[in-house]
Amino acid sequence: MEILQKIKYSISTRDISTFVLAAVLLTVYYLPTEFLFHNPTSFCIHKNLLHFDCPGCGMTRALHSLLHGQFRQAIIFNIAIAPFTILIVQHFLSYILPSRPNDIFRKISLTLFTTILLSQYFIKSLNHFL
C-alpha cells in the first residue's frame, strides 16, 4: 500500500491525445481497401440526412491513401489532408525534438486546415442548393 502511494502517475491530456491519434492512425492504416473504396453505402450522417458531402468527406480515404504512400490520391480525396498531415507531424515531433515546434506554425496549419474545410463546405452546399 505504501508503494502505491509513493508512485505517482501523471498522464497528461497530451499523452492521451497522442495515444488516441496513434490508435486512429493504426486503425485507418489497417482498414481494408475494399471497405473504404468499394463500399456503396455511406456512414456519414451529414451525407445521409442532407444528401451532399460534409467538409470531412473523404478524409478517411485520404488518410488511408497518405499512410500507404499515395500522396496524389490523398489530395484528390480531400485537399485538407495536407495541413492535417502537418499537424500530425508537428504533434509527434514535439515528443522527439528537444524544443517544441513553433506555436505560430501550428496555428497557421490549424487555421489553413479549418479554412479549407469551411471553404469546401461552402462550395459543396452552394453546388447542392443552386
MARSEVO-254617 format. One record per residue: x, y, z of N, C-alpha, C, O, CB in turn; residue in three letters. Coordinates in steps of 0.001 Angstrom, whole numbers, padded with zeros to 6 digits, always signed. Glycine has a CB too. Example, Ala and Ser with C-alpha at 12.3 -4.5 7.8 and 13.67 -1.06 7.14 Angstrom:
BEGIN
+013190-005690+007800+012300-004500+007800+013200-003300+007800+014236-003319+008465+011308-004473+009046Ala/+012850-002250+007080+013670-001060+007140+012900+000030+007870+013409+001138+008039+014084-000598+005725Ser/
This chain:
BEGIN
+000814-001186+000000+000000+000000+000000+000862+001256+000000+000544+002228-000685-000929-000005+001192Met/+001935+001242+000752+002827+002397+000806+003522+002626-000534+003773+003764-000932+003866+002211+001909Glu/+003828+001528-001220+004490+001650-002522+003563+002348-003511+004003+003194-004289+004907+000258-003061Ile/+002289+001994-003480+001335+002614-004388+001173+004101-004098+000946+004893-005012-000011+001915-004293Leu/+001287+004472-002861+001157+005878-002516+002374+006671-002972+002257+007857-003279+000958+006038-001017Gln/+003531+006038-003020+004747+006721-003438+004804+006920-004954+005382+007893-005439+005963+005941-002974Lys/+004201+005992-005694+004203+006078-007150+003100+007028-007587+001927+006834-007267+004017+004678-007798Ile/+003490+008036-008309+002511+008999-008809+002444+008865-010324+003445+008990-011028+002879+010464-008389Lys/+001255+008611-010790+001042+008533-012222+000547+009886-012697-000457+010405-012207+000037+007402-012587Tyr/+001235+010427-013618+000778+011691-014192+000665+011520-015703+001650+011558-016440+001751+012867-013829Ser/-000550+011334-016119-000825+011208-017544-001487+012501-017988-002564+012858-017511-001729+009960-017858Ile/-000842+013185-018890-001377+014465-019353-002388+014242-020470-002472+013161-021052-000241+015388-019837Ser/-003146+015285-020749-004093+015199-021862-003353+015076-023183-003874+014501-024139-005016+016425-021885Thr/-002145+015612-023239-001323+015473-024448-000953+014015-024683-000967+013545-025821-000048+016331-024339Arg/-000622+013295-023610-000309+011874-023736-001525+011080-024191-001411+010183-025026+000207+011324-022410Asp/-002676+011406-023648-003908+010715-024035-004244+011008-025498-004622+010108-026248-005081+011138-023119Ile/-004102+012271-025895-004401+012607-027290-003418+011939-028246-003794+011562-029356-004373+014126-027489Ser/-002162+011790-027826-001181+011098-028662-001538+009625-028802-001431+009060-029890+000231+011248-028075Thr/-001956+009008-027721-002368+007601-027768-003580+007428-028684-003613+006509-029503-002692+007083-026348Phe/-004564+008298-028548-005768+008220-029393-005404+008456-030857-005897+007750-031736-006830+009255-028932Val/-004545+009442-031129-004119+009723-032500-003391+008526-033104-003646+008160-034251-003217+010962-032537Leu/-002492+007919-032344-001766+006749-032837-002727+005587-033094-002579+004869-034083-000676+006328-031833Ala/-003703+005400-032214-004688+004330-032404-005528+004564-033653-005819+003623-034392-005598+004219-031179Ala/-005916+005810-033891-006699+006138-035089-005870+005918-036346-006359+005356-037325-007199+007596-035031Val/-004621+006358-036320-003755+006171-037489-003547+004689-037791-003593+004285-038954-002398+006855-037264Leu/-003323+003885-036775-003162+002434-036988-004450+001804-037507-004417+000951-038394-002733+001742-035681Leu/-005581+002225-036952-006864+001678-037397-007121+002009-038863-007507+001138-039642-008008+002218-036529Thr/-006906+003266-039235-007125+003672-040633-006143+002962-041556-006503+002570-042666-006984+005203-040786Val/-004905+002797-041098-003904+002109-041927-004335+000675-042240-004146+000202-043361-002535+002102-041219Tyr/-004913-000017-041256-005268-001424-041441-006694-001654-041925-007116-002803-042052-005070-002153-040162Tyr/-007447-000589-042198-008779-000782-042767-008656-001412-044151-007791-001020-044935-009548+000564-042844Leu/-009502-002373-044454-009434-002997-045778-009800-001999-046879-010747-001225-046744-010368-004217-045841Pro/-009039-002032-047958-009296-001102-049061-010655-001358-049708-011288-000424-050199-008191-001211-050112Thr/-011108-002606-049714-012422-002906-050282-013510-002199-049499-014483-001714-050077-012676-004419-050296Glu/-013350-002137-048178-014333-001480-047323-014356+000025-047575-015427+000631-047609-014032-001764-045847Phe/-013192+000627-047750-013111+002078-047920-013474+002550-049321-014175+003548-049484-011730+002546-047588Leu/-013003+001843-050317-013098+002351-051678-014208+001726-052512-014584+002286-053542-011808+002145-052363Phe/-014733+000596-052101-015739-000085-052911-017035-000322-052149-017818-001202-052506-015196-001401-053408His/-017260+000461-051102-018467+000320-050296-019512+001316-050796-019281+002523-050723-018160+000544-048782Asn/-020657+000844-051304-021649+001770-051862-022400+002575-050808-022964+003620-051131-022636+001006-052690Pro/-022422+002116-049555-023140+002844-048510-022208+003813-047805-021005+003573-047698-023761+001872-047497Thr/-022774+004900-047331-022011+005913-046612-022408+005878-045142-023584+005732-044810-022245+007328-047217Ser/-021423+006013-044270-021685+006063-042835-021784+007500-042340-022003+007731-041151-020592+005323-042071Phe/-021626+008459-043230-021661+009879-042879-023102+010299-042603-023954+010228-043489-021043+010748-044012Cys/-023370+010733-041384-024720+011152-041009-025130+012380-041818-026276+012480-042258-024800+011453-039493Ile/-024212+013299-042013-024491+014509-042783-024924+014164-044203-025915+014691-044708-023259+015420-042816His/-024177+013281-044830-024486+012906-046219-025817+012157-046304-026575+012349-047254-023354+012036-046806Lys/-026100+011319-045329-027353+010568-045350-028568+011448-045087-029645+011194-045626-027303+009460-044330Asn/-028403+012484-044263-029533+013363-043957-029721+014476-044987-030847+014760-045394-029346+013972-042590Leu/-028626+015106-045409-028715+016270-046282-028424+015972-047749-028640+016821-048614-027776+017318-045802Leu/-027936+014772-048027-027694+014298-049395-026609+015080-050143-026653+015183-051369-028973+014365-050178His/-025644+015626-049414-024427+016150-050032-023284+016000-049035-023500+015874-047830-024605+017646-050466Phe/-022061+016018-049567-020877+015730-048762-020653+016767-047668-020895+017960-047851-019655+015657-049650Asp/-020187+016277-046534-019772+017167-045457-018334+017609-045730-017693+017055-046623-019894+016464-044059Cys/-017807+018586-044995-016443+019043-045269-015384+017971-045005-014295+018023-045577-016139+020261-044433Pro/-015692+017019-044160-014724+015971-043857-014853+014744-044735-014076+013800-044590-014857+015567-042438Gly/-015820+014735-045647-015988+013572-046514-014715+013343-047323-014193+014254-047965-017204+013757-047453Cys/-014243+012137-047277-013033+011764-047991-011785+011787-047122-010725+011349-047568-012841+012671-049153Gly/-011883+012291-045884-010699+012376-045030-010187+010997-044630-008974+010794-044569-011009+013191-043783Met/-011067+010054-044359-010611+008714-044000-009900+008063-045174-008835+007469-045007-011789+007844-043544Thr/-010481+008170-046353-009832+007614-047545-008537+008350-047856-007559+007738-048286-010776+007681-048753Arg/-008529+009677-047638-007307+010455-047869-006213+010049-046893-005055+009899-047282-007592+011958-047743Ala/-006577+009870-045627-005595+009460-044620-005085+008055-044906-003895+007781-044747-006205+009523-043211Leu/-005975+007167-045326-005570+005798-045688-004587+005835-046852-003558+005160-046827-006807+004933-046057His/-004909+006622-047865-004017+006736-049024-002680+007354-048630-001630+006903-049088-004676+007574-050127Ser/-002710+008364-047799-001483+009018-047343-000600+008050-046560+000613+008005-046764-001819+010238-046479Leu/-001208+007281-045671-000444+006318-044865+000162+005210-045719+001150+004592-045323-001337+005705-043792Leu/-000418+004958-046879+000107+003947-047791+000982+004556-048889+001332+003879-049856-001038+003172-048418His/+001333+005838-048736+002267+006482-049650+001673+006988-050945+002416+007329-051865+003336+005553-049967Gly/+000377+007046-051046-000282+007519-052266-000713+008977-052065-001883+009262-051810-001515+006617-052626Gln/+000253+009887-052185+000035+011291-051855-000935+011973-052811-001813+012718-052374+001349+012028-051858Phe/-000790+011732-054091-001671+012358-055079-003118+011911-054864-004041+012724-054923-001210+012012-056515Arg/-003305+010638-054621-004651+010115-054375-005247+010716-053105-006445+010994-053053-004619+008581-054269Gln/-004419+010918-052085-004894+011510-050830-005397+012930-051054-006439+013308-050518-003776+011509-049778Ala/-004670+013716-051838-005077+015093-052131-006374+015107-052927-007210+015989-052731-003970+015835-052905Ile/-006551+014142-053820-007781+014064-054618-008988+013788-053725-010060+014356-053936-007657+012967-055698Ile/-008820+012922-052732-009938+012605-051844-010348+013804-051002-011539+014089-050872-009574+011440-050937Phe/-009372+014513-050428-009676+015709-049649-008402+016531-049519-007410+016073-048952-010254+015341-048244Asn/-008437+017735-050042-007258+018611-050058-006833+019006-048636-005681+019378-048416-007547+019875-050891Ile/-007749+018928-047685-007432+019303-046302-006475+018313-045633-006042+018543-044504-008714+019402-045487Ala/-006146+017233-046308-005206+016267-045743-003806+016863-045631-003029+016434-044777-005170+014996-046598Ile/-003466+017835-046467-002125+018441-046434-001867+019179-045121-000888+018860-044446-001952+019408-047612Ala/-002699+020154-044721-002441+020780-043427-002672+019838-042250-002040+019988-041204-003310+021997-043270Pro/-003575+018863-042410-003797+017878-041350-002536+017043-041129-002195+016718-039991-004994+016963-041699Phe/-001852+016699-042208-000600+015945-042103+000456+016762-041369+001203+016226-040551-000087+015545-043501Thr/+000517+018043-041657+001466+018915-040969+001169+018936-039471+002089+018902-038653+001413+020347-041551Ile/-000106+018992-039114-000484+018989-037700-000095+017685-037016+000377+017698-035879-001983+019222-037555Leu/-000287+016563-037696+000091+015264-037126+001595+015185-036923+002060+014762-035865-000380+014114-038032Ile/+002353+015588-037926+003820+015546-037829+004301+016453-036703+005184+016071-035934+004473+015968-039170Val/+003730+017648-036599+004106+018557-035524+003829+017949-034153+004629+018089-033229+003362+019877-035669Gln/+002701+017280-034032+002341+016676-032748+003363+015618-032333+003809+015603-031186+000940+016054-032824His/+003731+014740-033254+004682+013691-032903+006105+014229-032740+006866+013719-031918+004663+012603-033960Phe/+006471+015254-033515+007807+015846-033371+007978+016544-032025+009100+016672-031534+008067+016839-034500Leu/+006898+016989-031436+007010+017651-030144+007507+016688-029063+008022+017135-028039+005663+018245-029740Ser/+007363+015388-029270+007901+014392-028331+009369+014076-028621+010147+013819-027702+007073+013103-028394Tyr/+009738+014097-029890+011069+013652-030295+012104+014763-030155+013186+014540-029612+011040+013150-031731Ile/+011781+015939-030634+012734+017047-030618+012806+017676-029229+011806+017743-028516+012344+018107-031662Leu/+013994+018132-028856+014105+018762-027545+013315+020063-027431+012791+020382-026364+015549+019027-027236Pro/+013231+020800-028509+012434+022023-028489+011107+021756-029184+011056+021068-030203+013192+023201-029172Ser/+010057+022295-028635+008731+022075-029219+008616+022836-030537+009257+023871-030719+007612+022518-028236Arg/+007795+022320-031458+007598+023047-032726+007024+024441-032467+006384+024691-031446+006657+022253-033670Pro/+007260+025297-033379+006831+026685-033254+005304+026759-033186+004605+026235-034053+007363+027528-034438Asn/+004803+027417-032144+003352+027528-031966+002693+028332-033079+001546+028072-033442+003040+028165-030626Asp/+003408+029294-033612+002844+030096-034708+002630+029219-035941+001604+029329-036611+003775+031294-035052Ile/+003600+028346-036242+003465+027440-037386+002294+026488-037178+001566+026189-038124+004765+026643-037606Phe/+002107+026012-035957+000978+025125-035638-000341+025868-035817-001298+025315-036359+001096+024582-034189Arg/-000395+027117-035365-001622+027896-035501-001934+028178-036974-003095+028160-037381-001505+029214-034723Lys/-000907+028433-037755-001108+028667-039191-001640+027388-039851-002560+027453-040667+000226+029122-039872Ile/-001076+026243-039507-001533+024969-040076-002973+024683-039675-003770+024235-040499-000620+023815-039624Ser/-003308+024938-038423-004668+024704-037956-005652+025667-038624-006767+025274-038967-004737+024848-036433Leu/-005249+026914-038807-006087+027894-039492-006288+027505-040955-007397+027614-041478-005462+029295-039395Thr/-005234+027055-041610-005333+026613-043001-006248+025401-043124-007077+025340-044032-003945+026282-043560Leu/-006106+024448-042227-006956+023255-042217-008427+023645-042060-009285+023164-042802-006533+022297-041080Phe/-008710+024511-041099-010087+024943-040856-010637+025735-042030-011793+025554-042412-010165+025779-039586Thr/-009827+026604-042602-010256+027404-043749-010583+026521-044946-011577+026747-045635-009174+028417-044127Thr/-009756+025524-045191-010023+024612-046313-011311+023845-046090-012120+023707-047007-008858+023632-046505Ile/-011511+023340-044870-012739+022587-044587-013979+023464-044744-014967+023040-045343-012692+022002-043170Leu/-013932+024670-044215-015088+025567-044332-015328+025993-045778-016477+026102-046208-014888+026805-043456Leu/-014267+026230-046522-014411+026585-047942-015033+025439-048727-015914+025652-049560-013046+026957-048548Ser/-014566+024212-048454-015142+023049-049129-016627+022921-048808-017437+022636-049690-014398+021765-048721Gln/-016975+023132-047555-018382+023014-047156-019231+024080-047840-020339+023790-048293-018522+023129-045626Tyr/-018734+025293-047919-019455+026374-048572-019683+026053-050051-020787+026236-050564-018688+027696-048421Phe/-018656+025584-050725-018758+025252-052149-019697+024071-052360-020525+024093-053271-017369+024935-052732Ile/-019575+023038-051525-020455+021868-051665-021910+022235-051414-022796+021764-052127-020028+020757-050700Lys/-022169+023065-050417-023553+023441-050136-024105+024345-051239-025281+024240-051586-023651+024147-048771Ser/-023277+025229-051795-023749+026053-052912-024082+025184-054115-025111+025387-054761-022693+027106-053296Leu/-023232+024227-054420-023499+023329-055553-024755+022510-055338-025471+022205-056292-022317+022399-055783Asn/-025025+022156-054109-026204+021335-053814-027499+022141-053907-028495+021662-054450-026081+020718-052423His/-027485+023360-053379-028713+024134-053307-028963+025002-054529-030078+025490-054709-028688+024989-052098Phe/-027966+025207-055369-028192+026032-056570-028397+025206-057797-028598+025751-058882-027041+026965-056797Leu/
